[in-house]
Amino acid sequence: MVCDICGNKKARVRRITRSFGRGRSTFLIENVPVVSCPSCGESYLTAATLKEIERIRLHWRELAVETNIPLAKFEGAA
Ligand SMILES: [Zn+2]
């Protein structure tokens, strides 16, 4: 897809898991599409993605699935 920032056509969409909120209101969203561009090195969320995140943020308590899957944090270097 085309990079919004530099116009390069080689921008790719990566899917990441991000946490939102804080404290007891912290929740995770999986598969958030992040556009990353090899040309300018930017990673950003599209307007449509931000809108969807805002919708999830308002309703996450109904939308979230309690999985109780232990989540480990990777702390080593690449
Ligand atoms: Zn770019």
N, CA, C, O and the ligand as a Tripos MOL2 file, in Angstrom:
@<TRIPOS>MOLECULE
protein
  313   311    79     0     0
PROTEIN
NO_CHARGES

@<TRIPOS>ATOM
      1 N           0.8360   -1.1980    0.0000 N.3       1 MET1
      2 CA          0.0000    0.0000    0.0000 C.3       1 MET1
      3 C           0.8690    1.2450    0.0000 C.2       1 MET1
      4 O           2.0730    1.1770    0.2480 O.2       1 MET1
      5 N           0.2500    2.3750   -0.2790 N.am      2 VAL2
      6 CA          1.0100    3.6120   -0.3840 C.3       2 VAL2
      7 C           1.2090    4.2510    0.9990 C.2       2 VAL2
      8 O           0.2660    4.3890    1.7780 O.2       2 VAL2
      9 N           2.4400    4.6280    1.2770 N.am      3 CYS3
     10 CA          2.7490    5.2850    2.5490 C.3       3 CYS3
     11 C           2.1340    6.6840    2.5810 C.2       3 CYS3
     12 O           2.3220    7.4850    1.6650 O.2       3 CYS3
     13 N           1.3940    6.9560    3.6580 N.am      4 ASP4
     14 CA          0.7580    8.2760    3.8270 C.3       4 ASP4
     15 C           1.7780    9.3710    4.0280 C.2       4 ASP4
     16 O           1.4980   10.5430    3.7730 O.2       4 ASP4
     17 N           2.9470    9.0020    4.4780 N.am      5 ILE5
     18 CA          3.9280   10.0150    4.8490 C.3       5 ILE5
     19 C           4.8430   10.3910    3.6810 C.2       5 ILE5
     20 O           5.0430   11.5750    3.4070 O.2       5 ILE5
     21 N           5.3980    9.3880    2.9910 N.am      6 CYS6
     22 CA          6.3260    9.7110    1.9010 C.3       6 CYS6
     23 C           5.8240    9.3120    0.5230 C.2       6 CYS6
     24 O           6.4360    9.6760   -0.4810 O.2       6 CYS6
     25 N           4.7080    8.5620    0.4550 N.am      7 GLY7
     26 CA          4.1600    8.1890   -0.8450 C.3       7 GLY7
     27 C           4.7800    6.9530   -1.4710 C.2       7 GLY7
     28 O           4.3960    6.5600   -2.5730 O.2       7 GLY7
     29 N           5.7260    6.3400   -0.7910 N.am      8 ASN8
     30 CA          6.3350    5.1120   -1.2940 C.3       8 ASN8
     31 C           5.2850    4.0050   -1.3790 C.2       8 ASN8
     32 O           4.4240    3.8860   -0.5070 O.2       8 ASN8
     33 N           5.3650    3.1980   -2.4390 N.am      9 LYS9
     34 CA          4.3390    2.1690   -2.6210 C.3       9 LYS9
     35 C           4.6790    0.8500   -1.9570 C.2       9 LYS9
     36 O           3.9130   -0.1080   -2.0560 O.2       9 LYS9
     37 N           5.8030    0.7870   -1.2890 N.am     10 LYS10
     38 CA          6.1990   -0.4890   -0.6860 C.3      10 LYS10
     39 C           5.8280   -0.6170    0.7840 C.2      10 LYS10
     40 O           6.2990   -1.5270    1.4670 O.2      10 LYS10
     41 N           4.9950    0.2790    1.2700 N.am     11 ALA11
     42 CA          4.5770    0.1920    2.6690 C.3      11 ALA11
     43 C           3.8190   -1.1120    2.9010 C.2      11 ALA11
     44 O           3.0300   -1.5420    2.0590 O.2      11 ALA11
     45 N           4.0650   -1.7280    4.0380 N.am     12 ARG12
     46 CA          3.4500   -3.0120    4.3700 C.3      12 ARG12
     47 C           2.6190   -2.8740    5.6300 C.2      12 ARG12
     48 O           2.8710   -2.0120    6.4720 O.2      12 ARG12
     49 N           1.6160   -3.7450    5.7420 N.am     13 VAL13
     50 CA          0.8120   -3.7730    6.9600 C.3      13 VAL13
     51 C           1.3010   -4.9230    7.8250 C.2      13 VAL13
     52 O           1.3560   -6.0680    7.3760 O.2      13 VAL13
     53 N           1.6530   -4.6140    9.0610 N.am     14 ARG14
     54 CA          2.0170   -5.6360   10.0460 C.3      14 ARG14
     55 C           0.8780   -5.7070   11.0450 C.2      14 ARG14
     56 O           0.1970   -4.7130   11.2940 O.2      14 ARG14
     57 N           0.6740   -6.8930   11.6190 N.am     15 ARG15
     58 CA         -0.3630   -7.0310   12.6480 C.3      15 ARG15
     59 C           0.3170   -7.1740   13.9950 C.2      15 ARG15
     60 O           1.1440   -8.0660   14.1820 O.2      15 ARG15
     61 N          -0.0150   -6.3230   14.9150 N.am     16 ILE16
     62 CA          0.6190   -6.3800   16.2210 C.3      16 ILE16
     63 C          -0.4300   -6.4580   17.3310 C.2      16 ILE16
     64 O          -1.6120   -6.1920   17.1130 O.2      16 ILE16
     65 N           0.0260   -6.8230   18.5060 N.am     17 THR17
     66 CA         -0.8340   -6.8000   19.6880 C.3      17 THR17
     67 C          -0.4120   -5.5980   20.5060 C.2      17 THR17
     68 O           0.7620   -5.4600   20.8480 O.2      17 THR17
     69 N          -1.3550   -4.7300   20.8230 N.am     18 ARG18
     70 CA         -1.0290   -3.5460   21.6060 C.3      18 ARG18
     71 C          -1.9080   -3.4630   22.8350 C.2      18 ARG18
     72 O          -3.0520   -3.9160   22.8330 O.2      18 ARG18
     73 N          -1.3580   -2.8780   23.8840 N.am     19 SER19
     74 CA         -2.1860   -2.6800   25.0660 C.3      19 SER19
     75 C          -2.6470   -1.2300   25.0920 C.2      19 SER19
     76 O          -1.9430   -0.3210   24.6530 O.2      19 SER19
     77 N          -3.8500   -1.0460   25.6200 N.am     20 PHE20
     78 CA         -4.4430    0.2850   25.7130 C.3      20 PHE20
     79 C          -4.9490    0.4840   27.1240 C.2      20 PHE20
     80 O          -5.1000   -0.4760   27.8800 O.2      20 PHE20
     81 N          -5.2070    1.7160   27.4750 N.am     21 GLY21
     82 CA         -5.7000    2.0220   28.8000 C.3      21 GLY21
     83 C          -4.6030    1.8870   29.8320 C.2      21 GLY21
     84 O          -3.4330    1.6970   29.5010 O.2      21 GLY21
     85 N          -5.0030    1.9890   31.1000 N.am     22 ARG22
     86 CA         -4.0220    1.8500   32.1680 C.3      22 ARG22
     87 C          -4.6740    1.2750   33.4080 C.2      22 ARG22
     88 O          -5.8940    1.3200   33.5660 O.2      22 ARG22
     89 N          -3.8460    0.7340   34.2860 N.am     23 GLY23
     90 CA         -4.3500    0.1580   35.5320 C.3      23 GLY23
     91 C          -5.3650   -0.9420   35.2740 C.2      23 GLY23
     92 O          -5.1400   -1.8300   34.4520 O.2      23 GLY23
     93 N          -6.4870   -0.8750   35.9850 N.am     24 ARG24
     94 CA         -7.5080   -1.9120   35.8430 C.3      24 ARG24
     95 C          -8.2280   -1.8270   34.5100 C.2      24 ARG24
     96 O          -8.9220   -2.7670   34.1200 O.2      24 ARG24
     97 N          -8.0730   -0.7180   33.8070 N.am     25 SER25
     98 CA         -8.7180   -0.5700   32.5020 C.3      25 SER25
     99 C          -7.8110   -0.9830   31.3510 C.2      25 SER25
    100 O          -8.0950   -0.7010   30.1870 O.2      25 SER25
    101 N          -6.7240   -1.6490   31.6920 N.am     26 THR26
    102 CA         -5.8210   -2.0840   30.6320 C.3      26 THR26
    103 C          -6.4150   -3.2630   29.8700 C.2      26 THR26
    104 O          -6.9090   -4.2220   30.4630 O.2      26 THR26
    105 N          -6.3570   -3.1740   28.5870 N.am     27 PHE27
    106 CA         -6.8090   -4.2980   27.7730 C.3      27 PHE27
    107 C          -5.9220   -4.3860   26.5440 C.2      27 PHE27
    108 O          -5.2520   -3.4290   26.1570 O.2      27 PHE27
    109 N          -5.9400   -5.5730   25.9420 N.am     28 LEU28
    110 CA         -5.1130   -5.8040   24.7610 C.3      28 LEU28
    111 C          -5.9810   -5.8520   23.5220 C.2      28 LEU28
    112 O          -7.1090   -6.3420   23.5720 O.2      28 LEU28
    113 N          -5.4760   -5.3550   22.4290 N.am     29 ILE29
    114 CA         -6.1310   -5.5720   21.1350 C.3      29 ILE29
    115 C          -5.1370   -6.3340   20.2690 C.2      29 ILE29
    116 O          -4.0030   -5.9020   20.0590 O.2      29 ILE29
    117 N          -5.5920   -7.4720   19.7770 N.am     30 GLU30
    118 CA         -4.7400   -8.2780   18.9040 C.3      30 GLU30
    119 C          -4.9570   -7.8790   17.4590 C.2      30 GLU30
    120 O          -6.0070   -7.3490   17.0980 O.2      30 GLU30
    121 N          -3.9610   -8.1380   16.6440 N.am     31 ASN31
    122 CA         -4.0500   -7.9440   15.1960 C.3      31 ASN31
    123 C          -4.3260   -6.5110   14.7680 C.2      31 ASN31
    124 O          -4.9930   -6.2760   13.7600 O.2      31 ASN31
    125 N          -3.8180   -5.5630   15.5260 N.am     32 VAL32
    126 CA         -3.9630   -4.1630   15.1200 C.3      32 VAL32
    127 C          -3.0740   -3.9410   13.8910 C.2      32 VAL32
    128 O          -1.8710   -4.1990   13.9480 O.2      32 VAL32
    129 N          -3.6510   -3.4690   12.7850 N.am     33 PRO33
    130 CA         -2.8220   -3.2580   11.5960 C.3      33 PRO33
    131 C          -1.9880   -1.9820   11.6980 C.2      33 PRO33
    132 O          -2.5150   -0.8840   11.8730 O.2      33 PRO33
    133 N          -0.6890   -2.1590   11.5840 N.am     34 VAL34
    134 CA          0.2210   -1.0170   11.6110 C.3      34 VAL34
    135 C           0.8990   -0.9480   10.2500 C.2      34 VAL34
    136 O           1.4640   -1.9330    9.7740 O.2      34 VAL34
    137 N           0.8370    0.2120    9.6370 N.am     35 VAL35
    138 CA          1.5060    0.3710    8.3440 C.3      35 VAL35
    139 C           2.9600    0.7180    8.6300 C.2      35 VAL35
    140 O           3.2460    1.6700    9.3560 O.2      35 VAL35
    141 N           3.8750   -0.0540    8.0580 N.am     36 SER36
    142 CA          5.2700    0.3100    8.2320 C.3      36 SER36
    143 C           5.8980    0.4560    6.8560 C.2      36 SER36
    144 O           5.6710   -0.3550    5.9580 O.2      36 SER36
    145 N           6.6840    1.5000    6.7120 N.am     37 CYS37
    146 CA          7.2430    1.8760    5.4220 C.3      37 CYS37
    147 C           8.7620    1.6970    5.4300 C.2      37 CYS37
    148 O           9.4520    2.2660    6.2750 O.2      37 CYS37
    149 N           9.2790    0.9100    4.4930 N.am     38 PRO38
    150 CA         10.7250    0.7000    4.4410 C.3      38 PRO38
    151 C          11.4640    1.9180    3.9190 C.2      38 PRO38
    152 O          12.6690    2.0570    4.1270 O.2      38 PRO38
    153 N          10.7510    2.7900    3.2500 N.am     39 SER39
    154 CA         11.3910    3.9560    2.6430 C.3      39 SER39
    155 C          11.6900    5.0500    3.6740 C.2      39 SER39
    156 O          12.8260    5.5130    3.7770 O.2      39 SER39
    157 N          10.6680    5.4650    4.4390 N.am     40 CYS40
    158 CA         10.8940    6.5420    5.4110 C.3      40 CYS40
    159 C          11.0440    5.9980    6.8300 C.2      40 CYS40
    160 O          11.3630    6.7470    7.7530 O.2      40 CYS40
    161 N          10.8130    4.6810    7.0070 N.am     41 GLY41
    162 CA         11.0020    4.0840    8.3220 C.3      41 GLY41
    163 C           9.8830    4.3530    9.3080 C.2      41 GLY41
    164 O           9.9920    3.9960   10.4810 O.2      41 GLY41
    165 N           8.8060    4.9790    8.8500 N.am     42 GLU42
    166 CA          7.7040    5.2890    9.7610 C.3      42 GLU42
    167 C           6.7870    4.0870    9.9600 C.2      42 GLU42
    168 O           6.6190    3.2600    9.0640 O.2      42 GLU42
    169 N           6.1940    4.0070   11.1550 N.am     43 SER43
    170 CA          5.1210    3.0580   11.4280 C.3      43 SER43
    171 C           3.9600    3.8840   11.9410 C.2      43 SER43
    172 O           4.1250    4.7000   12.8480 O.2      43 SER43
    173 N           2.8140    3.6810   11.3790 N.am     44 TYR44
    174 CA          1.6770    4.4900   11.8320 C.3      44 TYR44
    175 C           0.3720    3.7200   11.6840 C.2      44 TYR44
    176 O           0.3010    2.7010   10.9960 O.2      44 TYR44
    177 N          -0.6590    4.2350   12.3500 N.am     45 LEU45
    178 CA         -1.9980    3.6580   12.2660 C.3      45 LEU45
    179 C          -2.8060    4.5330   11.3190 C.2      45 LEU45
    180 O          -2.6900    5.7580   11.3490 O.2      45 LEU45
    181 N          -3.6200    3.9110   10.4840 N.am     46 THR46
    182 CA         -4.4550    4.7010    9.5710 C.3      46 THR46
    183 C          -5.6280    5.3070   10.3340 C.2      46 THR46
    184 O          -5.9140    4.9170   11.4660 O.2      46 THR46
    185 N          -6.3040    6.2660    9.6990 N.am     47 ALA47
    186 CA         -7.4630    6.9070   10.3250 C.3      47 ALA47
    187 C          -8.5440    5.8710   10.6180 C.2      47 ALA47
    188 O          -9.2060    5.9270   11.6540 O.2      47 ALA47
    189 N          -8.7180    4.9100    9.6820 N.am     48 ALA48
    190 CA         -9.7350    3.8660    9.8800 C.3      48 ALA48
    191 C          -9.3760    3.0020   11.0870 C.2      48 ALA48
    192 O         -10.2520    2.6080   11.8580 O.2      48 ALA48
    193 N          -8.0920    2.7120   11.2460 N.am     49 THR49
    194 CA         -7.6510    1.9090   12.3910 C.3      49 THR49
    195 C          -7.8980    2.6450   13.6950 C.2      49 THR49
    196 O          -8.3830    2.0630   14.6660 O.2      49 THR49
    197 N          -7.5580    3.9380   13.7130 N.am     50 LEU50
    198 CA         -7.7610    4.7290   14.9310 C.3      50 LEU50
    199 C          -9.2400    4.7950   15.3090 C.2      50 LEU50
    200 O          -9.5990    4.7710   16.4870 O.2      50 LEU50
    201 N         -10.0920    4.8790   14.2760 N.am     51 LYS51
    202 CA        -11.5250    4.9340   14.5170 C.3      51 LYS51
    203 C         -12.0050    3.6310   15.1480 C.2      51 LYS51
    204 O         -12.8040    3.6420   16.0840 O.2      51 LYS51
    205 N         -11.5170    2.5200   14.6320 N.am     52 GLU52
    206 CA        -11.8870    1.2080   15.1650 C.3      52 GLU52
    207 C         -11.3670    1.0340   16.5980 C.2      52 GLU52
    208 O         -12.0580    0.4830   17.4550 O.2      52 GLU52
    209 N         -10.1500    1.5080   16.8440 N.am     53 ILE53
    210 CA         -9.5980    1.4280   18.1980 C.3      53 ILE53
    211 C         -10.4630    2.2320   19.1590 C.2      53 ILE53
    212 O         -10.7160    1.8070   20.2860 O.2      53 ILE53
    213 N         -10.9120    3.3920   18.7070 N.am     54 GLU54
    214 CA        -11.7600    4.2380   19.5400 C.3      54 GLU54
    215 C         -13.0660    3.5130   19.8700 C.2      54 GLU54
    216 O         -13.5560    3.5900   20.9970 O.2      54 GLU54
    217 N         -13.6280    2.8070   18.8800 N.am     55 ARG55
    218 CA        -14.8570    2.0450   19.0910 C.3      55 ARG55
    219 C         -14.6180    0.9280   20.1060 C.2      55 ARG55
    220 O         -15.4320    0.7080   21.0030 O.2      55 ARG55
    221 N         -13.4920    0.2240   19.9560 N.am     56 ILE56
    222 CA        -13.1730   -0.8580   20.8880 C.3      56 ILE56
    223 C         -12.9410   -0.2850   22.2800 C.2      56 ILE56
    224 O         -13.3630   -0.8790   23.2720 O.2      56 ILE56
    225 N         -12.2760    0.8620   22.3600 N.am     57 ARG57
    226 CA        -11.9800    1.4840   23.6460 C.3      57 ARG57
    227 C         -13.2620    1.7920   24.4250 C.2      57 ARG57
    228 O         -13.3000    1.6750   25.6500 O.2      57 ARG57
    229 N         -14.3040    2.1850   23.6970 N.am     58 LEU58
    230 CA        -15.5700    2.4970   24.3550 C.3      58 LEU58
    231 C         -16.3120    1.2520   24.8150 C.2      58 LEU58
    232 O         -17.0760    1.2980   25.7790 O.2      58 LEU58
    233 N         -16.0820    0.1290   24.1180 N.am     59 HIS59
    234 CA        -16.8770   -1.0720   24.3780 C.3      59 HIS59
    235 C         -16.0640   -2.2880   24.7640 C.2      59 HIS59
    236 O         -16.5740   -3.4080   24.7450 O.2      59 HIS59
    237 N         -14.7960   -2.0810   25.1180 N.am     60 TRP60
    238 CA        -13.9450   -3.2500   25.3000 C.3      60 TRP60
    239 C         -14.4460   -4.2150   26.3560 C.2      60 TRP60
    240 O         -14.2010   -5.4190   26.2700 O.2      60 TRP60
    241 N         -15.1480   -3.6920   27.3540 N.am     61 ARG61
    242 CA        -15.6090   -4.6140   28.4050 C.3      61 ARG61
    243 C         -16.5800   -5.6520   27.8540 C.2      61 ARG61
    244 O         -16.5900   -6.7990   28.3010 O.2      61 ARG61
    245 N         -17.4090   -5.2400   26.8650 N.am     62 GLU62
    246 CA        -18.3290   -6.1940   26.2330 C.3      62 GLU62
    247 C         -17.6190   -7.0330   25.1730 C.2      62 GLU62
    248 O         -17.9500   -8.1990   24.9610 O.2      62 GLU62
    249 N         -16.6300   -6.4120   24.5060 N.am     63 LEU63
    250 CA        -15.9950   -7.0900   23.3770 C.3      63 LEU63
    251 C         -14.8920   -8.0520   23.7880 C.2      63 LEU63
    252 O         -14.6330   -9.0460   23.1100 O.2      63 LEU63
    253 N         -14.2480   -7.7430   24.9060 N.am     64 ALA64
    254 CA        -13.0730   -8.5330   25.2770 C.3      64 ALA64
    255 C         -13.4510   -9.9410   25.7010 C.2      64 ALA64
    256 O         -14.4900  -10.1640   26.3230 O.2      64 ALA64
    257 N         -12.6090  -10.8660   25.3620 N.am     65 VAL65
    258 CA        -12.7840  -12.2610   25.7500 C.3      65 VAL65
    259 C         -11.7930  -12.5370   26.8650 C.2      65 VAL65
    260 O         -10.5920  -12.3110   26.7190 O.2      65 VAL65
    261 N         -12.3200  -13.0330   27.9930 N.am     66 GLU66
    262 CA        -11.4190  -13.3830   29.0860 C.3      66 GLU66
    263 C         -10.7750  -14.7170   28.7640 C.2      66 GLU66
    264 O         -11.4440  -15.7500   28.7720 O.2      66 GLU66
    265 N          -9.5120  -14.7020   28.4870 N.am     67 THR67
    266 CA         -8.8660  -15.9490   28.1140 C.3      67 THR67
    267 C          -8.0360  -16.5190   29.2520 C.2      67 THR67
    268 O          -7.8350  -17.7300   29.3400 O.2      67 THR67
    269 N          -7.5550  -15.6340   30.1260 N.am     68 ASN68
    270 CA         -6.6690  -16.0680   31.2130 C.3      68 ASN68
    271 C          -5.4530  -16.8300   30.7050 C.2      68 ASN68
    272 O          -4.9370  -17.7210   31.3800 O.2      68 ASN68
    273 N          -5.0150  -16.4800   29.5400 N.am     69 ILE69
    274 CA         -3.8050  -17.0960   29.0190 C.3      69 ILE69
    275 C          -2.6080  -16.3700   29.6220 C.2      69 ILE69
    276 O          -2.4900  -15.1500   29.5040 O.2      69 ILE69
    277 N          -1.7130  -17.1300   30.2750 N.am     70 PRO70
    278 CA         -0.5320  -16.4710   30.8400 C.3      70 PRO70
    279 C           0.2390  -15.7550   29.7370 C.2      70 PRO70
    280 O           0.4850  -16.3170   28.6700 O.2      70 PRO70
    281 N           0.6050  -14.5410   30.0020 N.am     71 LEU71
    282 CA          1.3030  -13.7540   29.0050 C.3      71 LEU71
    283 C           2.7320  -13.5080   29.4840 C.2      71 LEU71
    284 O           2.9530  -12.8710   30.5140 O.2      71 LEU71
    285 N           3.6800  -14.0120   28.7370 N.am     72 ALA72
    286 CA          5.0800  -13.8040   29.0900 C.3      72 ALA72
    287 C           5.6330  -12.6430   28.2880 C.2      72 ALA72
    288 O           5.2140  -12.3860   27.1590 O.2      72 ALA72
    289 N           6.5670  -11.9580   28.8830 N.am     73 LYS73
    290 CA          7.1610  -10.8260   28.2030 C.3      73 LYS73
    291 C           8.5480  -11.2100   27.6790 C.2      73 LYS73
    292 O           9.3900  -11.7150   28.4210 O.2      73 LYS73
    293 N           8.7610  -10.9660   26.4170 N.am     74 PHE74
    294 CA         10.0610  -11.2520   25.8220 C.3      74 PHE74
    295 C          10.9720  -10.0530   26.0820 C.2      74 PHE74
    296 O          10.6720   -8.9340   25.6670 O.2      74 PHE74
    297 N          12.0670  -10.2930   26.7610 N.am     75 GLU75
    298 CA         12.9140   -9.1500   27.0990 C.3      75 GLU75
    299 C          14.3100   -9.1980   26.4930 C.2      75 GLU75
    300 O          15.1030   -8.2740   26.6730 O.2      75 GLU75
    301 N          14.6070  -10.2770   25.7750 N.am     76 GLY76
    302 CA         15.9370  -10.3920   25.1900 C.3      76 GLY76
    303 C          16.1070   -9.5050   23.9560 C.2      76 GLY76
    304 O          15.1450   -8.9140   23.4650 O.2      76 GLY76
    305 N          17.3160   -9.4230   23.4760 N.am     77 ALA77
    306 CA         17.5960   -8.6580   22.2720 C.3      77 ALA77
    307 C          17.2970   -9.5230   21.0470 C.2      77 ALA77
    308 O          17.1770  -10.7440   21.1530 O.2      77 ALA77
    309 N          17.1800   -8.8830   19.8960 N.am     78 ALA78
    310 CA         16.9090   -9.6200   18.6630 C.3      78 ALA78
    311 C          18.1610  -10.3940   18.2370 C.2      78 ALA78
    312 O          18.1440  -11.0840   17.2180 O.2      78 ALA78
    313 ZN          7.0850    6.2310    3.9340 Zn       79 ZN79
@<TRIPOS>BOND
     1     1     2 1
     2     2     3 1
     3     3     4 2
     4     3     5 am
     5     5     6 1
     6     6     7 1
     7     7     8 2
     8     7     9 am
     9     9    10 1
    10    10    11 1
    11    11    12 2
    12    11    13 am
    13    13    14 1
    14    14    15 1
    15    15    16 2
    16    15    17 am
    17    17    18 1
    18    18    19 1
    19    19    20 2
    20    19    21 am
    21    21    22 1
    22    22    23 1
    23    23    24 2
    24    23    25 am
    25    25    26 1
    26    26    27 1
    27    27    28 2
    28    27    29 am
    29    29    30 1
    30    30    31 1
    31    31    32 2
    32    31    33 am
    33    33    34 1
    34    34    35 1
    35    35    36 2
    36    35    37 am
    37    37    38 1
    38    38    39 1
    39    39    40 2
    40    39    41 am
    41    41    42 1
    42    42    43 1
    43    43    44 2
    44    43    45 am
    45    45    46 1
    46    46    47 1
    47    47    48 2
    48    47    49 am
    49    49    50 1
    50    50    51 1
    51    51    52 2
    52    51    53 am
    53    53    54 1
    54    54    55 1
    55    55    56 2
    56    55    57 am
    57    57    58 1
    58    58    59 1
    59    59    60 2
    60    59    61 am
    61    61    62 1
    62    62    63 1
    63    63    64 2
    64    63    65 am
    65    65    66 1
    66    66    67 1
    67    67    68 2
    68    67    69 am
    69    69    70 1
    70    70    71 1
    71    71    72 2
    72    71    73 am
    73    73    74 1
    74    74    75 1
    75    75    76 2
    76    75    77 am
    77    77    78 1
    78    78    79 1
    79    79    80 2
    80    79    81 am
    81    81    82 1
    82    82    83 1
    83    83    84 2
    84    83    85 am
    85    85    86 1
    86    86    87 1
    87    87    88 2
    88    87    89 am
    89    89    90 1
    90    90    91 1
    91    91    92 2
    92    91    93 am
    93    93    94 1
    94    94    95 1
    95    95    96 2
    96    95    97 am
    97    97    98 1
    98    98    99 1
    99    99   100 2
   100    99   101 am
   101   101   102 1
   102   102   103 1
   103   103   104 2
   104   103   105 am
   105   105   106 1
   106   106   107 1
   107   107   108 2
   108   107   109 am
   109   109   110 1
   110   110   111 1
   111   111   112 2
   112   111   113 am
   113   113   114 1
   114   114   115 1
   115   115   116 2
   116   115   117 am
   117   117   118 1
   118   118   119 1
   119   119   120 2
   120   119   121 am
   121   121   122 1
   122   122   123 1
   123   123   124 2
   124   123   125 am
   125   125   126 1
   126   126   127 1
   127   127   128 2
   128   127   129 am
   129   129   130 1
   130   130   131 1
   131   131   132 2
   132   131   133 am
   133   133   134 1
   134   134   135 1
   135   135   136 2
   136   135   137 am
   137   137   138 1
   138   138   139 1
   139   139   140 2
   140   139   141 am
   141   141   142 1
   142   142   143 1
   143   143   144 2
   144   143   145 am
   145   145   146 1
   146   146   147 1
   147   147   148 2
   148   147   149 am
   149   149   150 1
   150   150   151 1
   151   151   152 2
   152   151   153 am
   153   153   154 1
   154   154   155 1
   155   155   156 2
   156   155   157 am
   157   157   158 1
   158   158   159 1
   159   159   160 2
   160   159   161 am
   161   161   162 1
   162   162   163 1
   163   163   164 2
   164   163   165 am
   165   165   166 1
   166   166   167 1
   167   167   168 2
   168   167   169 am
   169   169   170 1
   170   170   171 1
   171   171   172 2
   172   171   173 am
   173   173   174 1
   174   174   175 1
   175   175   176 2
   176   175   177 am
   177   177   178 1
   178   178   179 1
   179   179   180 2
   180   179   181 am
   181   181   182 1
   182   182   183 1
   183   183   184 2
   184   183   185 am
   185   185   186 1
   186   186   187 1
   187   187   188 2
   188   187   189 am
   189   189   190 1
   190   190   191 1
   191   191   192 2
   192   191   193 am
   193   193   194 1
   194   194   195 1
   195   195   196 2
   196   195   197 am
   197   197   198 1
   198   198   199 1
   199   199   200 2
   200   199   201 am
   201   201   202 1
   202   202   203 1
   203   203   204 2
   204   203   205 am
   205   205   206 1
   206   206   207 1
   207   207   208 2
   208   207   209 am
   209   209   210 1
   210   210   211 1
   211   211   212 2
   212   211   213 am
   213   213   214 1
   214   214   215 1
   215   215   216 2
   216   215   217 am
   217   217   218 1
   218   218   219 1
   219   219   220 2
   220   219   221 am
   221   221   222 1
   222   222   223 1
   223   223   224 2
   224   223   225 am
   225   225   226 1
   226   226   227 1
   227   227   228 2
   228   227   229 am
   229   229   230 1
   230   230   231 1
   231   231   232 2
   232   231   233 am
   233   233   234 1
   234   234   235 1
   235   235   236 2
   236   235   237 am
   237   237   238 1
   238   238   239 1
   239   239   240 2
   240   239   241 am
   241   241   242 1
   242   242   243 1
   243   243   244 2
   244   243   245 am
   245   245   246 1
   246   246   247 1
   247   247   248 2
   248   247   249 am
   249   249   250 1
   250   250   251 1
   251   251   252 2
   252   251   253 am
   253   253   254 1
   254   254   255 1
   255   255   256 2
   256   255   257 am
   257   257   258 1
   258   258   259 1
   259   259   260 2
   260   259   261 am
   261   261   262 1
   262   262   263 1
   263   263   264 2
   264   263   265 am
   265   265   266 1
   266   266   267 1
   267   267   268 2
   268   267   269 am
   269   269   270 1
   270   270   271 1
   271   271   272 2
   272   271   273 am
   273   273   274 1
   274   274   275 1
   275   275   276 2
   276   275   277 am
   277   277   278 1
   278   278   279 1
   279   279   280 2
   280   279   281 am
   281   281   282 1
   282   282   283 1
   283   283   284 2
   284   283   285 am
   285   285   286 1
   286   286   287 1
   287   287   288 2
   288   287   289 am
   289   289   290 1
   290   290   291 1
   291   291   292 2
   292   291   293 am
   293   293   294 1
   294   294   295 1
   295   295   296 2
   296   295   297 am
   297   297   298 1
   298   298   299 1
   299   299   300 2
   300   299   301 am
   301   301   302 1
   302   302   303 1
   303   303   304 2
   304   303   305 am
   305   305   306 1
   306   306   307 1
   307   307   308 2
   308   307   309 am
   309   309   310 1
   310   310   311 1
   311   311   312 2
@<TRIPOS>SUBSTRUCTURE
     1 MET1         2 RESIDUE 1 A MET
     2 VAL2         6 RESIDUE 1 A VAL
     3 CYS3        10 RESIDUE 1 A CYS
     4 ASP4        14 RESIDUE 1 A ASP
     5 ILE5        18 RESIDUE 1 A ILE
     6 CYS6        22 RESIDUE 1 A CYS
     7 GLY7        26 RESIDUE 1 A GLY
     8 ASN8        30 RESIDUE 1 A ASN
     9 LYS9        34 RESIDUE 1 A LYS
    10 LYS10       38 RESIDUE 1 A LYS
    11 ALA11       42 RESIDUE 1 A ALA
    12 ARG12       46 RESIDUE 1 A ARG
    13 VAL13       50 RESIDUE 1 A VAL
    14 ARG14       54 RESIDUE 1 A ARG
    15 ARG15       58 RESIDUE 1 A ARG
    16 ILE16       62 RESIDUE 1 A ILE
    17 THR17       66 RESIDUE 1 A THR
    18 ARG18       70 RESIDUE 1 A ARG
    19 SER19       74 RESIDUE 1 A SER
    20 PHE20       78 RESIDUE 1 A PHE
    21 GLY21       82 RESIDUE 1 A GLY
    22 ARG22       86 RESIDUE 1 A ARG
    23 GLY23       90 RESIDUE 1 A GLY
    24 ARG24       94 RESIDUE 1 A ARG
    25 SER25       98 RESIDUE 1 A SER
    26 THR26      102 RESIDUE 1 A THR
    27 PHE27      106 RESIDUE 1 A PHE
    28 LEU28      110 RESIDUE 1 A LEU
    29 ILE29      114 RESIDUE 1 A ILE
    30 GLU30      118 RESIDUE 1 A GLU
    31 ASN31      122 RESIDUE 1 A ASN
    32 VAL32      126 RESIDUE 1 A VAL
    33 PRO33      130 RESIDUE 1 A PRO
    34 VAL34      134 RESIDUE 1 A VAL
    35 VAL35      138 RESIDUE 1 A VAL
    36 SER36      142 RESIDUE 1 A SER
    37 CYS37      146 RESIDUE 1 A CYS
    38 PRO38      150 RESIDUE 1 A PRO
    39 SER39      154 RESIDUE 1 A SER
    40 CYS40      158 RESIDUE 1 A CYS
    41 GLY41      162 RESIDUE 1 A GLY
    42 GLU42      166 RESIDUE 1 A GLU
    43 SER43      170 RESIDUE 1 A SER
    44 TYR44      174 RESIDUE 1 A TYR
    45 LEU45      178 RESIDUE 1 A LEU
    46 THR46      182 RESIDUE 1 A THR
    47 ALA47      186 RESIDUE 1 A ALA
    48 ALA48      190 RESIDUE 1 A ALA
    49 THR49      194 RESIDUE 1 A THR
    50 LEU50      198 RESIDUE 1 A LEU
    51 LYS51      202 RESIDUE 1 A LYS
    52 GLU52      206 RESIDUE 1 A GLU
    53 ILE53      210 RESIDUE 1 A ILE
    54 GLU54      214 RESIDUE 1 A GLU
    55 ARG55      218 RESIDUE 1 A ARG
    56 ILE56      222 RESIDUE 1 A ILE
    57 ARG57      226 RESIDUE 1 A ARG
    58 LEU58      230 RESIDUE 1 A LEU
    59 HIS59      234 RESIDUE 1 A HIS
    60 TRP60      238 RESIDUE 1 A TRP
    61 ARG61      242 RESIDUE 1 A ARG
    62 GLU62      246 RESIDUE 1 A GLU
    63 LEU63      250 RESIDUE 1 A LEU
    64 ALA64      254 RESIDUE 1 A ALA
    65 VAL65      258 RESIDUE 1 A VAL
    66 GLU66      262 RESIDUE 1 A GLU
    67 THR67      266 RESIDUE 1 A THR
    68 ASN68      270 RESIDUE 1 A ASN
    69 ILE69      274 RESIDUE 1 A ILE
    70 PRO70      278 RESIDUE 1 A PRO
    71 LEU71      282 RESIDUE 1 A LEU
    72 ALA72      286 RESIDUE 1 A ALA
    73 LYS73      290 RESIDUE 1 A LYS
    74 PHE74      294 RESIDUE 1 A PHE
    75 GLU75      298 RESIDUE 1 A GLU
    76 GLY76      302 RESIDUE 1 A GLY
    77 ALA77      306 RESIDUE 1 A ALA
    78 ALA78      310 RESIDUE 1 A ALA
    79 ZN79       313 GROUP 0 **** ****
